[in-house]
Amino acid sequence: MKKDLHPQYNIASIATCACGAVFKVGSTMPEIRMEICSQCHPFYTGNEKIMDTAGRVERFNKRRAATVKAKK
């Protein structure tokens, strides 16, 4: 293998979630920021809520309403 070709692997990288949870993970990046993790994800917490960070649900509903209206 060639030397200095592969990225440096950090055994104790810090992953920070938007909910405030902090994890130590192995990664090539020294720090990772994420929007959702196992401590705040609805599947793992049992809370059923819509995670809409970019208005995707509204955009889908608007497109769906337009196609239903066009078919009539």
Phi and psi restraints in degrees (range 20) as a CNS / XPLOR table:
assign (resid 1 and name C) (resid 2 and name N)
       (resid 2 and name CA) (resid 2 and name C) 1.0 -77.1 20.0 2
assign (resid 2 and name N) (resid 2 and name CA)
       (resid 2 and name C) (resid 3 and name N) 1.0 141.8 20.0 2
assign (resid 2 and name C) (resid 3 and name N)
       (resid 3 and name CA) (resid 3 and name C) 1.0 -78.9 20.0 2
assign (resid 3 and name N) (resid 3 and name CA)
       (resid 3 and name C) (resid 4 and name N) 1.0 147.7 20.0 2
assign (resid 3 and name C) (resid 4 and name N)
       (resid 4 and name CA) (resid 4 and name C) 1.0 59.0 20.0 2
assign (resid 4 and name N) (resid 4 and name CA)
       (resid 4 and name C) (resid 5 and name N) 1.0 28.8 20.0 2
assign (resid 4 and name C) (resid 5 and name N)
       (resid 5 and name CA) (resid 5 and name C) 1.0 -97.4 20.0 2
assign (resid 5 and name N) (resid 5 and name CA)
       (resid 5 and name C) (resid 6 and name N) 1.0 -38.0 20.0 2
assign (resid 5 and name C) (resid 6 and name N)
       (resid 6 and name CA) (resid 6 and name C) 1.0 -89.9 20.0 2
assign (resid 6 and name N) (resid 6 and name CA)
       (resid 6 and name C) (resid 7 and name N) 1.0 151.1 20.0 2
assign (resid 6 and name C) (resid 7 and name N)
       (resid 7 and name CA) (resid 7 and name C) 1.0 -68.4 20.0 2
assign (resid 7 and name N) (resid 7 and name CA)
       (resid 7 and name C) (resid 8 and name N) 1.0 154.9 20.0 2
assign (resid 7 and name C) (resid 8 and name N)
       (resid 8 and name CA) (resid 8 and name C) 1.0 -70.6 20.0 2
assign (resid 8 and name N) (resid 8 and name CA)
       (resid 8 and name C) (resid 9 and name N) 1.0 127.9 20.0 2
assign (resid 8 and name C) (resid 9 and name N)
       (resid 9 and name CA) (resid 9 and name C) 1.0 -94.0 20.0 2
assign (resid 9 and name N) (resid 9 and name CA)
       (resid 9 and name C) (resid 10 and name N) 1.0 122.5 20.0 2
assign (resid 9 and name C) (resid 10 and name N)
       (resid 10 and name CA) (resid 10 and name C) 1.0 -96.6 20.0 2
assign (resid 10 and name N) (resid 10 and name CA)
       (resid 10 and name C) (resid 11 and name N) 1.0 122.2 20.0 2
assign (resid 10 and name C) (resid 11 and name N)
       (resid 11 and name CA) (resid 11 and name C) 1.0 -72.6 20.0 2
assign (resid 11 and name N) (resid 11 and name CA)
       (resid 11 and name C) (resid 12 and name N) 1.0 -34.4 20.0 2
assign (resid 11 and name C) (resid 12 and name N)
       (resid 12 and name CA) (resid 12 and name C) 1.0 -117.6 20.0 2
assign (resid 12 and name N) (resid 12 and name CA)
       (resid 12 and name C) (resid 13 and name N) 1.0 59.1 20.0 2
assign (resid 12 and name C) (resid 13 and name N)
       (resid 13 and name CA) (resid 13 and name C) 1.0 -75.5 20.0 2
assign (resid 13 and name N) (resid 13 and name CA)
       (resid 13 and name C) (resid 14 and name N) 1.0 151.9 20.0 2
assign (resid 13 and name C) (resid 14 and name N)
       (resid 14 and name CA) (resid 14 and name C) 1.0 -105.2 20.0 2
assign (resid 14 and name N) (resid 14 and name CA)
       (resid 14 and name C) (resid 15 and name N) 1.0 123.9 20.0 2
assign (resid 14 and name C) (resid 15 and name N)
       (resid 15 and name CA) (resid 15 and name C) 1.0 -106.8 20.0 2
assign (resid 15 and name N) (resid 15 and name CA)
       (resid 15 and name C) (resid 16 and name N) 1.0 123.4 20.0 2
assign (resid 15 and name C) (resid 16 and name N)
       (resid 16 and name CA) (resid 16 and name C) 1.0 -115.6 20.0 2
assign (resid 16 and name N) (resid 16 and name CA)
       (resid 16 and name C) (resid 17 and name N) 1.0 130.0 20.0 2
assign (resid 16 and name C) (resid 17 and name N)
       (resid 17 and name CA) (resid 17 and name C) 1.0 -96.7 20.0 2
assign (resid 17 and name N) (resid 17 and name CA)
       (resid 17 and name C) (resid 18 and name N) 1.0 160.5 20.0 2
assign (resid 17 and name C) (resid 18 and name N)
       (resid 18 and name CA) (resid 18 and name C) 1.0 -66.1 20.0 2
assign (resid 18 and name N) (resid 18 and name CA)
       (resid 18 and name C) (resid 19 and name N) 1.0 -23.3 20.0 2
assign (resid 18 and name C) (resid 19 and name N)
       (resid 19 and name CA) (resid 19 and name C) 1.0 -79.2 20.0 2
assign (resid 19 and name N) (resid 19 and name CA)
       (resid 19 and name C) (resid 20 and name N) 1.0 -10.3 20.0 2
assign (resid 19 and name C) (resid 20 and name N)
       (resid 20 and name CA) (resid 20 and name C) 1.0 107.3 20.0 2
assign (resid 20 and name N) (resid 20 and name CA)
       (resid 20 and name C) (resid 21 and name N) 1.0 -6.0 20.0 2
assign (resid 20 and name C) (resid 21 and name N)
       (resid 21 and name CA) (resid 21 and name C) 1.0 -72.0 20.0 2
assign (resid 21 and name N) (resid 21 and name CA)
       (resid 21 and name C) (resid 22 and name N) 1.0 142.7 20.0 2
assign (resid 21 and name C) (resid 22 and name N)
       (resid 22 and name CA) (resid 22 and name C) 1.0 -125.6 20.0 2
assign (resid 22 and name N) (resid 22 and name CA)
       (resid 22 and name C) (resid 23 and name N) 1.0 131.3 20.0 2
assign (resid 22 and name C) (resid 23 and name N)
       (resid 23 and name CA) (resid 23 and name C) 1.0 -126.2 20.0 2
assign (resid 23 and name N) (resid 23 and name CA)
       (resid 23 and name C) (resid 24 and name N) 1.0 152.6 20.0 2
assign (resid 23 and name C) (resid 24 and name N)
       (resid 24 and name CA) (resid 24 and name C) 1.0 -103.7 20.0 2
assign (resid 24 and name N) (resid 24 and name CA)
       (resid 24 and name C) (resid 25 and name N) 1.0 123.8 20.0 2
assign (resid 24 and name C) (resid 25 and name N)
       (resid 25 and name CA) (resid 25 and name C) 1.0 -134.5 20.0 2
assign (resid 25 and name N) (resid 25 and name CA)
       (resid 25 and name C) (resid 26 and name N) 1.0 166.0 20.0 2
assign (resid 25 and name C) (resid 26 and name N)
       (resid 26 and name CA) (resid 26 and name C) 1.0 -95.2 20.0 2
assign (resid 26 and name N) (resid 26 and name CA)
       (resid 26 and name C) (resid 27 and name N) 1.0 129.4 20.0 2
assign (resid 26 and name C) (resid 27 and name N)
       (resid 27 and name CA) (resid 27 and name C) 1.0 -161.1 20.0 2
assign (resid 27 and name N) (resid 27 and name CA)
       (resid 27 and name C) (resid 28 and name N) 1.0 165.8 20.0 2
assign (resid 27 and name C) (resid 28 and name N)
       (resid 28 and name CA) (resid 28 and name C) 1.0 -84.6 20.0 2
assign (resid 28 and name N) (resid 28 and name CA)
       (resid 28 and name C) (resid 29 and name N) 1.0 -13.8 20.0 2
assign (resid 28 and name C) (resid 29 and name N)
       (resid 29 and name CA) (resid 29 and name C) 1.0 -96.0 20.0 2
assign (resid 29 and name N) (resid 29 and name CA)
       (resid 29 and name C) (resid 30 and name N) 1.0 138.6 20.0 2
assign (resid 29 and name C) (resid 30 and name N)
       (resid 30 and name CA) (resid 30 and name C) 1.0 -71.9 20.0 2
assign (resid 30 and name N) (resid 30 and name CA)
       (resid 30 and name C) (resid 31 and name N) 1.0 -28.8 20.0 2
assign (resid 30 and name C) (resid 31 and name N)
       (resid 31 and name CA) (resid 31 and name C) 1.0 -141.4 20.0 2
assign (resid 31 and name N) (resid 31 and name CA)
       (resid 31 and name C) (resid 32 and name N) 1.0 134.8 20.0 2
assign (resid 31 and name C) (resid 32 and name N)
       (resid 32 and name CA) (resid 32 and name C) 1.0 -123.7 20.0 2
assign (resid 32 and name N) (resid 32 and name CA)
       (resid 32 and name C) (resid 33 and name N) 1.0 132.6 20.0 2
assign (resid 32 and name C) (resid 33 and name N)
       (resid 33 and name CA) (resid 33 and name C) 1.0 -114.7 20.0 2
assign (resid 33 and name N) (resid 33 and name CA)
       (resid 33 and name C) (resid 34 and name N) 1.0 133.8 20.0 2
assign (resid 33 and name C) (resid 34 and name N)
       (resid 34 and name CA) (resid 34 and name C) 1.0 -133.5 20.0 2
assign (resid 34 and name N) (resid 34 and name CA)
       (resid 34 and name C) (resid 35 and name N) 1.0 158.2 20.0 2
assign (resid 34 and name C) (resid 35 and name N)
       (resid 35 and name CA) (resid 35 and name C) 1.0 -85.6 20.0 2
assign (resid 35 and name N) (resid 35 and name CA)
       (resid 35 and name C) (resid 36 and name N) 1.0 -31.1 20.0 2
assign (resid 35 and name C) (resid 36 and name N)
       (resid 36 and name CA) (resid 36 and name C) 1.0 -144.3 20.0 2
assign (resid 36 and name N) (resid 36 and name CA)
       (resid 36 and name C) (resid 37 and name N) 1.0 143.9 20.0 2
assign (resid 36 and name C) (resid 37 and name N)
       (resid 37 and name CA) (resid 37 and name C) 1.0 -137.9 20.0 2
assign (resid 37 and name N) (resid 37 and name CA)
       (resid 37 and name C) (resid 38 and name N) 1.0 -174.7 20.0 2
assign (resid 37 and name C) (resid 38 and name N)
       (resid 38 and name CA) (resid 38 and name C) 1.0 -70.0 20.0 2
assign (resid 38 and name N) (resid 38 and name CA)
       (resid 38 and name C) (resid 39 and name N) 1.0 -18.8 20.0 2
assign (resid 38 and name C) (resid 39 and name N)
       (resid 39 and name CA) (resid 39 and name C) 1.0 -85.0 20.0 2
assign (resid 39 and name N) (resid 39 and name CA)
       (resid 39 and name C) (resid 40 and name N) 1.0 -17.0 20.0 2
assign (resid 39 and name C) (resid 40 and name N)
       (resid 40 and name CA) (resid 40 and name C) 1.0 -124.3 20.0 2
assign (resid 40 and name N) (resid 40 and name CA)
       (resid 40 and name C) (resid 41 and name N) 1.0 -2.3 20.0 2
assign (resid 40 and name C) (resid 41 and name N)
       (resid 41 and name CA) (resid 41 and name C) 1.0 -73.0 20.0 2
assign (resid 41 and name N) (resid 41 and name CA)
       (resid 41 and name C) (resid 42 and name N) 1.0 134.9 20.0 2
assign (resid 41 and name C) (resid 42 and name N)
       (resid 42 and name CA) (resid 42 and name C) 1.0 -59.1 20.0 2
assign (resid 42 and name N) (resid 42 and name CA)
       (resid 42 and name C) (resid 43 and name N) 1.0 -31.7 20.0 2
assign (resid 42 and name C) (resid 43 and name N)
       (resid 43 and name CA) (resid 43 and name C) 1.0 -64.0 20.0 2
assign (resid 43 and name N) (resid 43 and name CA)
       (resid 43 and name C) (resid 44 and name N) 1.0 -41.4 20.0 2
assign (resid 43 and name C) (resid 44 and name N)
       (resid 44 and name CA) (resid 44 and name C) 1.0 -83.8 20.0 2
assign (resid 44 and name N) (resid 44 and name CA)
       (resid 44 and name C) (resid 45 and name N) 1.0 -30.9 20.0 2
assign (resid 44 and name C) (resid 45 and name N)
       (resid 45 and name CA) (resid 45 and name C) 1.0 -85.8 20.0 2
assign (resid 45 and name N) (resid 45 and name CA)
       (resid 45 and name C) (resid 46 and name N) 1.0 -21.9 20.0 2
assign (resid 45 and name C) (resid 46 and name N)
       (resid 46 and name CA) (resid 46 and name C) 1.0 87.1 20.0 2
assign (resid 46 and name N) (resid 46 and name CA)
       (resid 46 and name C) (resid 47 and name N) 1.0 -4.9 20.0 2
assign (resid 46 and name C) (resid 47 and name N)
       (resid 47 and name CA) (resid 47 and name C) 1.0 -85.7 20.0 2
assign (resid 47 and name N) (resid 47 and name CA)
       (resid 47 and name C) (resid 48 and name N) 1.0 129.0 20.0 2
assign (resid 47 and name C) (resid 48 and name N)
       (resid 48 and name CA) (resid 48 and name C) 1.0 -96.6 20.0 2
assign (resid 48 and name N) (resid 48 and name CA)
       (resid 48 and name C) (resid 49 and name N) 1.0 111.8 20.0 2
assign (resid 48 and name C) (resid 49 and name N)
       (resid 49 and name CA) (resid 49 and name C) 1.0 -149.3 20.0 2
assign (resid 49 and name N) (resid 49 and name CA)
       (resid 49 and name C) (resid 50 and name N) 1.0 156.8 20.0 2
assign (resid 49 and name C) (resid 50 and name N)
       (resid 50 and name CA) (resid 50 and name C) 1.0 -88.0 20.0 2
assign (resid 50 and name N) (resid 50 and name CA)
       (resid 50 and name C) (resid 51 and name N) 1.0 125.0 20.0 2
assign (resid 50 and name C) (resid 51 and name N)
       (resid 51 and name CA) (resid 51 and name C) 1.0 -95.4 20.0 2
assign (resid 51 and name N) (resid 51 and name CA)
       (resid 51 and name C) (resid 52 and name N) 1.0 92.4 20.0 2
assign (resid 51 and name C) (resid 52 and name N)
       (resid 52 and name CA) (resid 52 and name C) 1.0 -116.9 20.0 2
assign (resid 52 and name N) (resid 52 and name CA)
       (resid 52 and name C) (resid 53 and name N) 1.0 94.7 20.0 2
assign (resid 52 and name C) (resid 53 and name N)
       (resid 53 and name CA) (resid 53 and name C) 1.0 -92.3 20.0 2
assign (resid 53 and name N) (resid 53 and name CA)
       (resid 53 and name C) (resid 54 and name N) 1.0 -18.6 20.0 2
assign (resid 53 and name C) (resid 54 and name N)
       (resid 54 and name CA) (resid 54 and name C) 1.0 -125.1 20.0 2
assign (resid 54 and name N) (resid 54 and name CA)
       (resid 54 and name C) (resid 55 and name N) 1.0 16.4 20.0 2
assign (resid 54 and name C) (resid 55 and name N)
       (resid 55 and name CA) (resid 55 and name C) 1.0 73.1 20.0 2
assign (resid 55 and name N) (resid 55 and name CA)
       (resid 55 and name C) (resid 56 and name N) 1.0 25.9 20.0 2
assign (resid 55 and name C) (resid 56 and name N)
       (resid 56 and name CA) (resid 56 and name C) 1.0 -67.9 20.0 2
assign (resid 56 and name N) (resid 56 and name CA)
       (resid 56 and name C) (resid 57 and name N) 1.0 -37.8 20.0 2
assign (resid 56 and name C) (resid 57 and name N)
       (resid 57 and name CA) (resid 57 and name C) 1.0 -65.1 20.0 2
assign (resid 57 and name N) (resid 57 and name CA)
       (resid 57 and name C) (resid 58 and name N) 1.0 -45.5 20.0 2
assign (resid 57 and name C) (resid 58 and name N)
       (resid 58 and name CA) (resid 58 and name C) 1.0 -62.4 20.0 2
assign (resid 58 and name N) (resid 58 and name CA)
       (resid 58 and name C) (resid 59 and name N) 1.0 -40.9 20.0 2
assign (resid 58 and name C) (resid 59 and name N)
       (resid 59 and name CA) (resid 59 and name C) 1.0 -63.8 20.0 2
assign (resid 59 and name N) (resid 59 and name CA)
       (resid 59 and name C) (resid 60 and name N) 1.0 -41.3 20.0 2
assign (resid 59 and name C) (resid 60 and name N)
       (resid 60 and name CA) (resid 60 and name C) 1.0 -65.4 20.0 2
assign (resid 60 and name N) (resid 60 and name CA)
       (resid 60 and name C) (resid 61 and name N) 1.0 -46.1 20.0 2
assign (resid 60 and name C) (resid 61 and name N)
       (resid 61 and name CA) (resid 61 and name C) 1.0 -62.0 20.0 2
assign (resid 61 and name N) (resid 61 and name CA)
       (resid 61 and name C) (resid 62 and name N) 1.0 -36.8 20.0 2
assign (resid 61 and name C) (resid 62 and name N)
       (resid 62 and name CA) (resid 62 and name C) 1.0 -66.5 20.0 2
assign (resid 62 and name N) (resid 62 and name CA)
       (resid 62 and name C) (resid 63 and name N) 1.0 -43.5 20.0 2
assign (resid 62 and name C) (resid 63 and name N)
       (resid 63 and name CA) (resid 63 and name C) 1.0 -65.4 20.0 2
assign (resid 63 and name N) (resid 63 and name CA)
       (resid 63 and name C) (resid 64 and name N) 1.0 -40.0 20.0 2
assign (resid 63 and name C) (resid 64 and name N)
       (resid 64 and name CA) (resid 64 and name C) 1.0 -65.2 20.0 2
assign (resid 64 and name N) (resid 64 and name CA)
       (resid 64 and name C) (resid 65 and name N) 1.0 -42.6 20.0 2
assign (resid 64 and name C) (resid 65 and name N)
       (resid 65 and name CA) (resid 65 and name C) 1.0 -62.9 20.0 2
assign (resid 65 and name N) (resid 65 and name CA)
       (resid 65 and name C) (resid 66 and name N) 1.0 -37.5 20.0 2
assign (resid 65 and name C) (resid 66 and name N)
       (resid 66 and name CA) (resid 66 and name C) 1.0 -66.9 20.0 2
assign (resid 66 and name N) (resid 66 and name CA)
       (resid 66 and name C) (resid 67 and name N) 1.0 -39.1 20.0 2
assign (resid 66 and name C) (resid 67 and name N)
       (resid 67 and name CA) (resid 67 and name C) 1.0 -72.8 20.0 2
assign (resid 67 and name N) (resid 67 and name CA)
       (resid 67 and name C) (resid 68 and name N) 1.0 -36.2 20.0 2
assign (resid 67 and name C) (resid 68 and name N)
       (resid 68 and name CA) (resid 68 and name C) 1.0 -66.5 20.0 2
assign (resid 68 and name N) (resid 68 and name CA)
       (resid 68 and name C) (resid 69 and name N) 1.0 -40.3 20.0 2
assign (resid 68 and name C) (resid 69 and name N)
       (resid 69 and name CA) (resid 69 and name C) 1.0 -65.9 20.0 2
assign (resid 69 and name N) (resid 69 and name CA)
       (resid 69 and name C) (resid 70 and name N) 1.0 -38.1 20.0 2
assign (resid 69 and name C) (resid 70 and name N)
       (resid 70 and name CA) (resid 70 and name C) 1.0 -69.4 20.0 2
assign (resid 70 and name N) (resid 70 and name CA)
       (resid 70 and name C) (resid 71 and name N) 1.0 -30.9 20.0 2
assign (resid 70 and name C) (resid 71 and name N)
       (resid 71 and name CA) (resid 71 and name C) 1.0 -73.9 20.0 2
assign (resid 71 and name N) (resid 71 and name CA)
       (resid 71 and name C) (resid 72 and name N) 1.0 -24.0 20.0 2
